[in-house]
């Protein structure tokens, strides 16, 4: 015998309410944030910390979830792609620990149905040429070097120094393409401006740090002891600071030395000193663009189908003792001078 039960109107209403609540919960849960990855090779380095900081600002603006990961070596760089795929990351920005991994990173990314943008260091093919088909945002190394040379010549002219009585000390480190481009750019710019080529001296560093630059500068000063006024360029702030210290050891101070570095965040203490030194200023690299804009481009690529440009390069912003605090603040780095 078949038994039939008829629910009361009250029970039916209660049941309908439960169903609607369940459906609403499912609907709400199904709307997940877009996940964007940001992989760096040295998370302890201030540059990469700032990239993450600005990428997080992009995540807050656009409402996506930022997944921050590190990849110190080749094995880790490939493994994090699997990790991100499992987490539901749709695309990622990466500064790879080895640019030769480019083809493998791209192949693995395509296998996982993800998108990739390289930042800072551009992927290269097995034959050593750049992978120009992968969106890339990097530093216009040669242009920044050229700007250093231009500003050095301008300040020399402002002080009334004669080129034929001045020397140019260029602290070089030719082992890396990007560092060589910076110093070659500075030399070319000085030469085109009218600075005598024979008075431009390369001082190679054995190590790319302040001590290496000090030693290189000291050797050059010993060889060219008759020169009493100097312009200084180098691969970064530390290179110029090392040469400035070498100049000071020979009693050449702010009145006889004009040094302009590259980076802008490793010289804040020098620019903040109560008395000026031979370190005149620095070309501030734009970490905000490298972090915020790459994350923004990836989000728009994933969420809106807007493919990013294949090659984007950033330049530097000159900052000196007079304006470095304002420049840093304008670039979102005001916390460095508080």
C-alpha positions, 0 to 999 in steps of 0.5 A: 500500500502506497502512503502519501503525505501532504506537507502543510503550507508552513512546511512548504514555505520553510523548505523553499526558504532553505532551498533559496538560502542554499542556492544563494550561498552556492551562487555567492561562493561561485564568484571567485576572485581572479588569481594572478601570480608574481614570482621573483628570484630573490624575495629578500632584495628590496627591489623585489619587495617593492615590486610585490608591494606595488603589485599588491596595490594593483590587486587592491585596485582591481579586486584580484588575488595576488599570489606571491612566490619565490623561485631562487633556482631553475628547479623552483621556477618550473615547480611554482608553475605547477603550484600556481596551476593547482591554486587556480592562478590564471596568469603570472609575472616572473623574474626568472633566476635564469633567462635561458629557462624561457622556452621551458617556462612558456611551454609549461605555462601553455600546458597549464592554460596560463599566461605569462609576462616576464619582468626585469630579465627577458627570456632568451632562446637556446641560441641566445636571442631574446624571446620577443613573442613573450610580453616583457617589461624591463629597464631601458639600460642604455637610455638610463646610462645615456641620461647619466652622461647627459646630466654629468655633462650638464652639471660640469658645465654649470660649475664652469669646469673645462672638459680638457681639465676634467676626467670621467671615471666609469666604473664598469662590470661588463660581465652582464649585458644590462650593466655594460649597456648602462656604462656604454650609454654613459660613455657615448652620451658624454662623447656626443656632448663634446667630452674628450674621449681620451679623458674617459677612463674605464675602471673595471670592477672585479666584484660588483659591490662598493668595495669592488668599485672603491678598488677600481677607482683607487687604481684609476686615481693612482694612474691618473693622479694629475687629474683633479676634477672628476665625473663618475658614472657606474653600473649602480649607486654602489659603484659610484659610491665606491668611486666617491670614497676612493676620491675622498681618500685622495682629498677630492671632495664635493667641489671636485667630484660629480657622481651620478648613480643608478637605482636611487634607493641605495644612496638615500643615506648619502644624499641625506648627509648634512654636508654634500659629498661627491655623490651628486645624485642618482637615476631612480629606477621605477619599481612602481611600474615594474610591480603595479603595471605588470600586475595590472597588465596581467589582470586585464589580459586574463579578465578582459582579454587585453594582451599586453605589449611585447616590449615595455622599457622604463627609464630613470628619474634624476634625483639630487640632494635638493629633491630626493625626498619629494621624488621618492614620495611622488614614486610611492617610496616615501616610507624610505625617507621617513 
